[in-house]
Amino acid sequence: MLLNISVEIRTLRTLLLLRCLLCAAGDETVTLQEVEGTTITLHTGITGIQSDAQILWLYGPEKAERKILNSQVFNGKTVTEISERFKERLQLDRISGALTIRNISRNLSGVYLLHVLTEHLSSRTFSVSVYAPVSAPVIRNQRGNQSVSSTESCFLLCSVENGEDVKLSWYRENERISITNNTDLRVPLNLTLQIQHPENNRNSYICVSANPAINKTTSLNIAQLCYYNSGQTDRSYSLLPVLISTGVFLLLISIPVWVWLKRKHKLLKKLGELTYTEVEFTARSAESVKKEEVSRKTDDDQEQKTFVLYSVMKRLS
């Protein structure tokens, strides 16, 4: 009982002394920006703290007013007290006074104050801001048409989920060419990039989403999202399905027409063969008639000569 009262009185006296000295000295503040869920260490820059020194850490969202850790030596034993809110999170290095905070959350942003009391007072103040992780930005073709002609520009859209102090930027090589943010965290961040003559553009582009603690980068592949189509326009691409349908229709029509023409050709060939046979037969018939006429004429001449000879012989007799 008396020991506890003595400890509290000593602690109170120490705090009053430290606050007065701090006001006179004007403590320098170290600013840290950390990512939620990580483990951080508040390095004090102090080395070789005496083994019997009292180490006190205070915390507050805006001012360090609440004690979260107190480490003292009694009768050669070190006693370290940690507040209930920070149980299982804090780890103290008594040699340097550094404080490690495991799995830090956004509600632990604020001011952390260290006091080390020996024959002299040493103090450090830390302003810690904890941010949620950012998501990687997504790049897509804004107009949906990945093919452009030589007279058109390529419009690319980079998007990312919004968050506290999140900014979205486009970089060309190492130069930032545009940036945006929005305090309304319900609205996603979008940023457009216009590239002229993508077929000749050899620059490298990246889209970066960042808050003060972390950033994520996505590189642009122009060949995937925007390629040169040698002068073809959107209209030609819109007519492509019509042209394909027309070609299929003509192909379906041409097949029966081709079959019909082939059959007709075979029929005409047969008719030609029949006509040739008929003509040949007619020619042979005409030749036979002519021979018969020649033969008959010869016979008639022979008969006539015979008759004349007979008449002459009769007269002579």
C-alpha positions as CSV (number, residue, x, y, z in Angstrom):
1,M,0.0,0.0,0.0
2,L,2.7,2.5,1.0
3,L,4.8,1.4,-1.9
4,N,2.0,2.2,-4.4
5,I,1.4,5.6,-2.8
6,S,5.1,6.3,-3.0
7,V,5.2,5.3,-6.6
8,E,2.3,7.5,-7.6
9,I,3.7,10.5,-5.8
10,R,7.1,10.0,-7.4
11,T,5.4,9.7,-10.8
12,L,3.3,12.8,-10.3
13,R,6.4,14.8,-9.3
14,T,8.3,13.5,-12.3
15,L,5.5,14.4,-14.7
16,L,5.2,18.0,-13.3
17,L,9.0,18.4,-13.6
18,L,9.0,17.0,-17.1
19,R,6.2,19.2,-18.3
20,C,7.9,22.3,-16.9
21,L,11.2,21.4,-18.5
22,L,9.5,20.6,-21.8
23,C,7.8,23.9,-22.0
24,A,11.1,25.6,-21.5
25,A,13.0,23.5,-24.0
26,G,10.5,23.4,-26.8
27,D,10.4,19.7,-27.8
28,E,11.1,18.8,-31.5
29,T,8.4,16.7,-33.2
30,V,9.2,13.7,-35.4
31,T,6.5,13.1,-38.1
32,L,5.7,9.6,-39.2
33,Q,3.3,8.4,-41.8
34,E,2.5,4.7,-41.6
35,V,0.3,2.1,-43.2
36,E,-2.5,0.4,-41.2
37,G,-1.7,-3.2,-40.1
38,T,2.1,-2.7,-40.0
39,T,4.5,-2.7,-37.1
40,I,6.3,0.5,-36.4
41,T,9.0,1.6,-34.1
42,L,9.3,5.1,-32.6
43,H,13.1,5.5,-32.5
44,T,14.3,8.0,-29.9
45,G,17.8,8.7,-31.0
46,I,18.9,8.0,-27.4
47,T,21.6,5.5,-26.5
48,G,22.7,3.9,-23.2
49,I,19.8,4.9,-20.9
50,Q,20.8,4.3,-17.3
51,S,19.4,1.1,-15.9
52,D,17.5,2.9,-13.1
53,A,16.0,5.5,-15.3
54,Q,12.3,6.1,-15.5
55,I,10.8,5.8,-19.0
56,L,7.3,7.2,-19.6
57,W,5.3,7.2,-22.8
58,L,2.2,9.3,-23.2
59,Y,-0.4,9.4,-26.1
60,G,-3.4,11.4,-27.3
61,P,-5.2,12.0,-30.6
62,E,-4.2,15.6,-30.5
63,K,-2.1,16.1,-27.4
64,A,-0.1,13.5,-25.5
65,E,-2.0,13.5,-22.2
66,R,-2.7,9.9,-21.4
67,K,-0.1,7.5,-20.0
68,I,0.2,4.4,-22.1
69,L,3.5,3.0,-20.7
70,N,5.5,3.5,-17.6
71,S,8.7,1.6,-16.8
72,Q,10.6,2.0,-13.5
73,V,13.1,0.2,-11.4
74,F,12.2,-0.8,-7.8
75,N,14.6,-2.7,-5.6
76,G,16.6,-3.8,-8.6
77,K,13.5,-5.0,-10.5
78,T,12.1,-3.4,-13.6
79,V,8.3,-2.9,-13.4
80,T,6.6,-1.9,-16.7
81,E,2.9,-0.9,-16.8
82,I,1.0,-0.7,-20.1
83,S,-2.5,0.7,-20.5
84,E,-5.3,-1.7,-21.3
85,R,-5.9,-0.2,-24.7
86,F,-2.4,-1.0,-25.8
87,K,-2.0,-4.4,-24.2
88,E,-0.3,-6.9,-26.6
89,R,0.7,-4.1,-28.9
90,L,3.6,-2.3,-27.2
91,Q,7.2,-3.3,-26.7
92,L,9.8,-1.1,-25.0
93,D,13.5,-1.0,-25.5
94,R,14.9,0.2,-22.2
95,I,18.3,0.9,-23.6
96,S,17.1,3.5,-26.1
97,G,13.5,4.1,-24.9
98,A,12.3,3.2,-28.4
99,L,8.6,2.1,-28.5
100,T,7.4,-0.6,-31.0
101,I,3.7,-0.7,-31.8
102,R,2.4,-3.9,-33.4
103,N,-0.5,-4.0,-35.9
104,I,-1.1,-0.3,-35.7
105,S,-4.6,0.8,-36.6
106,R,-6.0,4.1,-38.0
107,N,-7.5,5.0,-34.6
108,L,-4.0,5.0,-33.1
109,S,-3.0,8.1,-35.1
110,G,-2.0,11.0,-32.9
111,V,0.8,12.4,-30.7
112,Y,3.2,10.1,-28.8
113,L,5.5,11.7,-26.2
114,L,8.5,10.1,-24.5
115,H,10.1,11.2,-21.2
116,V,13.3,9.7,-19.9
117,L,14.2,10.9,-16.4
118,T,17.6,10.3,-14.8
119,E,19.8,13.1,-13.5
120,H,18.7,14.8,-16.7
121,L,15.5,15.0,-18.7
122,S,15.3,13.7,-22.3
123,S,12.1,14.1,-24.3
124,R,10.9,13.2,-27.8
125,T,7.6,13.9,-29.5
126,F,6.2,11.9,-32.4
127,S,3.2,12.8,-34.6
128,V,2.0,9.5,-36.2
129,S,-0.5,9.4,-39.0
130,V,-1.9,6.0,-40.0
131,Y,-3.4,5.5,-43.4
132,A,-5.3,2.6,-45.1
133,P,-3.5,0.8,-47.9
134,V,-4.2,2.1,-51.4
135,S,-5.4,-0.2,-54.2
136,A,-3.5,-0.5,-57.5
137,P,-4.9,1.8,-60.2
138,V,-6.6,0.2,-63.3
139,I,-6.0,1.5,-66.8
140,R,-8.6,1.0,-69.6
141,N,-9.5,2.5,-72.9
142,Q,-12.0,5.2,-72.1
143,R,-14.0,5.0,-75.4
144,G,-13.9,1.3,-75.7
145,N,-12.4,1.4,-79.2
146,Q,-8.8,0.1,-79.0
147,S,-8.1,0.8,-82.7
148,V,-7.4,4.3,-83.9
149,S,-6.4,5.9,-87.2
150,S,-3.4,8.2,-87.8
151,T,-5.6,11.2,-87.3
152,E,-7.2,10.1,-84.0
153,S,-6.0,10.3,-80.4
154,C,-6.1,7.5,-77.8
155,F,-8.1,8.3,-74.7
156,L,-7.1,6.2,-71.6
157,L,-8.7,6.3,-68.2
158,C,-7.0,5.4,-64.9
159,S,-9.2,4.6,-62.0
160,V,-8.7,3.8,-58.3
161,E,-10.8,3.4,-55.2
162,N,-10.8,6.6,-53.2
163,G,-9.5,7.0,-49.6
164,E,-8.2,9.4,-47.1
165,D,-5.6,11.7,-48.7
166,V,-5.4,9.5,-51.8
167,K,-4.3,11.2,-55.0
168,L,-4.2,9.8,-58.5
169,S,-1.5,10.9,-61.0
170,W,-0.3,10.3,-64.5
171,Y,3.5,10.3,-65.1
172,R,5.3,10.5,-68.5
173,E,8.8,9.2,-67.9
174,N,9.6,10.9,-64.5
175,E,7.4,13.9,-65.0
176,R,4.0,14.2,-63.5
177,I,1.6,15.5,-66.1
178,S,-1.7,15.4,-64.2
179,I,-3.1,14.8,-60.8
180,T,-6.6,14.6,-59.1
181,N,-8.2,13.9,-55.7
182,N,-11.6,14.1,-54.1
183,T,-12.6,14.7,-50.5
184,D,-15.8,12.7,-51.0
185,L,-14.4,9.3,-50.3
186,R,-17.5,7.6,-51.8
187,V,-16.5,8.7,-55.3
188,P,-13.8,6.7,-57.1
189,L,-10.9,8.7,-58.6
190,N,-10.6,8.9,-62.4
191,L,-8.0,10.6,-64.5
192,T,-7.9,10.7,-68.3
193,L,-4.8,10.6,-70.5
194,Q,-4.8,11.6,-74.2
195,I,-2.1,10.3,-76.4
196,Q,-1.8,11.6,-80.0
197,H,-0.3,9.4,-82.7
198,P,0.1,6.3,-80.5
199,E,1.8,4.4,-83.2
200,N,4.8,6.7,-83.0
201,N,4.7,7.4,-79.2
202,R,7.7,5.8,-77.5
203,N,7.3,7.4,-74.1
204,S,6.6,5.3,-71.0
205,Y,3.5,6.2,-68.9
206,I,2.5,5.1,-65.4
207,C,-0.5,5.8,-63.3
208,V,0.1,6.2,-59.5
209,S,-2.3,6.0,-56.6
210,A,-0.8,7.3,-53.4
211,N,-1.4,8.6,-49.9
212,P,1.3,10.0,-47.7
213,A,2.3,6.6,-46.4
214,I,2.2,4.3,-49.5
215,N,1.7,4.3,-53.3
216,K,0.8,1.7,-56.0
217,T,1.9,2.0,-59.6
218,T,0.4,0.6,-62.8
219,S,2.4,0.8,-66.1
220,L,0.6,1.6,-69.4
221,N,1.0,-0.8,-72.3
222,I,-0.1,1.3,-75.3
223,A,0.0,-1.7,-77.7
224,Q,-2.7,-3.5,-75.7
225,L,-5.1,-0.7,-75.1
226,C,-4.5,1.5,-78.2
227,Y,-3.1,0.4,-81.5
228,Y,-2.8,1.9,-85.0
229,N,-5.2,0.5,-87.6
230,S,-3.5,2.0,-90.8
231,G,-6.3,4.5,-91.5
232,Q,-9.3,2.4,-90.8
233,T,-12.1,4.2,-89.1
234,D,-14.7,3.2,-86.6
235,R,-17.2,3.0,-89.4
236,S,-15.3,0.3,-91.2
237,Y,-15.3,-1.7,-88.1
238,S,-19.0,-1.1,-87.6
239,L,-19.6,-2.4,-91.2
240,L,-17.6,-5.5,-90.7
241,P,-20.4,-7.6,-89.4
242,V,-22.6,-6.5,-92.3
243,L,-19.9,-7.4,-94.8
244,I,-19.4,-10.8,-93.2
245,S,-23.2,-11.5,-93.3
246,T,-23.4,-10.4,-97.0
247,G,-20.4,-12.6,-97.9
248,V,-22.1,-15.6,-96.2
249,F,-25.4,-14.9,-98.0
250,L,-23.7,-14.7,-101.4
251,L,-21.8,-17.9,-100.7
252,L,-25.0,-19.7,-99.9
253,I,-26.6,-18.4,-103.0
254,S,-23.7,-19.2,-105.3
255,I,-23.6,-22.9,-104.3
256,P,-27.0,-23.9,-105.9
257,V,-26.3,-21.6,-108.9
258,W,-23.0,-23.3,-109.4
259,V,-24.7,-26.7,-109.2
260,W,-27.3,-25.6,-111.7
261,L,-24.7,-24.2,-114.2
262,K,-22.7,-27.4,-113.9
263,R,-25.8,-29.5,-114.7
264,K,-26.7,-27.2,-117.6
265,H,-23.2,-27.5,-119.0
266,K,-23.5,-31.3,-118.9
267,L,-26.9,-31.1,-120.7
268,L,-25.6,-28.8,-123.4
269,K,-22.6,-31.2,-123.9
270,K,-25.0,-34.1,-124.4
271,L,-27.1,-32.1,-126.8
272,G,-24.0,-31.2,-128.8
273,E,-23.0,-34.8,-129.0
274,L,-26.5,-35.7,-130.3
275,T,-26.5,-32.9,-132.9
276,Y,-23.1,-33.9,-134.1
277,T,-24.3,-37.5,-134.6
278,E,-27.4,-36.3,-136.4
279,V,-25.4,-34.1,-138.8
280,E,-22.9,-36.9,-139.4
281,F,-25.8,-39.3,-140.2
282,T,-27.4,-36.7,-142.5
283,A,-24.2,-36.1,-144.3
284,R,-23.7,-39.8,-144.9
285,S,-27.3,-40.1,-146.1
286,A,-26.8,-37.3,-148.6
287,E,-23.6,-39.0,-149.9
288,S,-25.5,-42.2,-150.5
289,V,-28.3,-40.4,-152.4
290,K,-25.7,-38.8,-154.6
291,K,-24.0,-42.1,-155.3
292,E,-27.4,-43.6,-156.2
293,E,-28.1,-40.7,-158.5
294,V,-24.7,-41.1,-160.2
295,S,-25.3,-44.8,-160.6
296,R,-28.8,-44.3,-162.0
297,K,-27.6,-41.7,-164.4
298,T,-24.9,-44.1,-165.6
299,D,-27.4,-46.8,-166.1
300,D,-29.7,-44.4,-168.0
301,D,-26.8,-43.3,-170.3
302,Q,-26.0,-47.0,-170.9
303,E,-29.5,-47.8,-171.8
304,Q,-29.8,-44.8,-174.1
305,K,-26.5,-45.8,-175.9
306,T,-27.8,-49.3,-176.3
307,F,-31.1,-48.0,-177.7
308,V,-29.3,-45.7,-180.2
309,L,-27.1,-48.6,-181.3
310,Y,-30.1,-50.8,-181.7
311,S,-31.9,-48.2,-183.9
312,V,-28.8,-47.8,-186.1
313,M,-28.5,-51.5,-186.6
314,K,-32.1,-51.8,-187.5
315,R,-31.9,-49.1,-190.1
316,L,-28.9,-50.7,-191.7
317,S,-30.7,-53.9,-192.0
